[in-house]
Structure formats: C-alpha cells, structure tokens
C-alpha cells in the first residue's frame, strides 16, 4: 500500500510555501529534491498528481526529474 497522502500532507504545502515566499529556483530545487526522495522511500504513490500541479515551475519539475519522476 502506497503513501497516497504525502502530496497533500507534505509535498504540496512545502512547495506552495516556497513559491509564496519567493524562494529562488536553486532553493526550491535544493529543498524539494531530498523531500521527494524521502517520500519515495516511504512509498509515495501519488507523486505524479503533485508534479502535475507544479508543471509551470521549472525548478520544481527539475526536483522531480532529479528523482526520476517526469511528466510525459
């Protein structure tokens, strides 16, 4: 059984807070890349739902790609 609520509970709020705070692309990528890796280790199975929400943010898309998660 996967960790379906990881996006709603952890990833999405952090990503939105970084955007709202005006974080640099570098900070977003450095913060979110390890968060995504940790959530994947916990069997995050709705990562594409979260990625889809942030497709307009290249740094967030790159953080997912750093973890081999891409949107085709």
C-alpha positions as CSV (number, residue, x, y, z in Angstrom):
1,X,0.0,0.0,0.0
2,X,1.4,3.4,-1.0
3,X,1.7,6.7,0.7
4,X,-1.1,8.5,-1.1
5,X,-1.5,11.4,1.2
6,X,2.2,12.5,1.0
7,X,1.4,15.1,-1.6
8,X,-1.5,16.7,0.2
9,X,0.1,16.5,3.6
10,X,3.8,17.2,3.0
11,X,4.9,18.0,-0.5
12,X,2.3,20.4,-1.9
13,X,2.2,22.6,1.2
14,X,6.0,22.9,1.2
15,X,6.2,23.6,-2.5
16,X,3.4,26.2,-2.2
17,X,5.2,27.9,0.8
18,X,8.4,28.1,-1.2
19,X,6.6,29.7,-4.1
20,X,4.7,32.1,-1.8
21,X,7.9,33.1,-0.1
22,X,9.6,33.9,-3.4
23,X,12.2,31.3,-3.0
24,X,14.9,31.1,-5.7
25,X,14.8,28.3,-8.2
26,X,18.0,27.0,-6.5
27,X,16.4,26.9,-3.1
28,X,13.3,25.2,-4.3
29,X,15.3,22.5,-6.1
30,X,17.7,22.0,-3.1
31,X,14.8,21.8,-0.7
32,X,12.4,19.7,-2.7
33,X,14.8,17.1,-4.3
34,X,15.6,15.4,-0.9
35,X,12.0,15.8,0.2
36,X,10.8,13.9,-2.9
37,X,13.5,11.3,-2.3
38,X,12.4,10.7,1.2
39,X,8.7,10.5,0.3
40,X,9.6,8.0,-2.4
41,X,11.3,5.9,0.2
42,X,8.1,5.9,2.1
43,X,6.3,4.5,-1.0
44,X,4.8,7.8,-2.2
45,X,2.4,6.7,-5.0
46,X,0.7,9.9,-6.0
47,X,3.8,11.9,-7.0
48,X,2.5,12.5,-10.5
49,X,-0.5,14.2,-9.0
50,X,1.8,16.7,-7.2
51,X,4.1,17.1,-10.2
52,X,1.1,18.0,-12.4
53,X,0.2,20.8,-10.0
54,X,3.6,22.4,-10.5
55,X,4.4,21.9,-14.1
56,X,4.6,25.6,-14.6
57,X,7.6,25.8,-12.2
58,X,10.8,24.6,-13.8
59,X,12.7,24.3,-10.5
60,X,10.0,22.0,-9.0
61,X,9.9,20.0,-12.3
62,X,13.7,19.6,-12.0
63,X,13.4,18.4,-8.4
64,X,11.1,15.7,-9.5
65,X,13.4,14.8,-12.5
66,X,16.3,14.6,-10.1
67,X,14.3,11.7,-8.6
68,X,13.5,10.1,-11.9
69,X,9.9,11.4,-11.9
70,X,8.9,13.1,-15.1
71,X,5.7,14.2,-16.9
72,X,5.4,12.9,-20.4
